[in-house]
């Protein structure tokens, strides 16, 4: 049997889910903007999902990891991974801040 979550756990998961959706959208938009377009299949395959409540999954066609971002002849490949690395630290800090605020809110005078 699944353990029932407390009200505080549900609220924390809602804060995390909201912020993961925002983070996923930022990463998604940037990776689509920087992905090289040949047929458009790679760009169209990029997307994200937040399931169940605290897991952000980014996905694209497998060959996306081998394609350099548009306009680059050298350097790192995989526009999606580059966007994840760029936005992840900021996204984590925002989630930590929002969780801290939501936990401390009832105790503010």
HELIX and SHEET records of a PDB file:
HELIX    1   1 UNK A    7  UNK A   34  1                                  28    
HELIX    2   2 UNK A   41  UNK A   45  1                                   5    
HELIX    3   3 UNK A   62  UNK A   66  5                                   5    
HELIX    4   4 UNK A   79  UNK A  104  1                                  26    
HELIX    5   5 UNK A  105  UNK A  107  5                                   3    
SHEET    1   A 2 UNK A  47  UNK A  50  0                                        
SHEET    2   A 2 UNK A  56  UNK A  59 -1                                        
END                                                                             
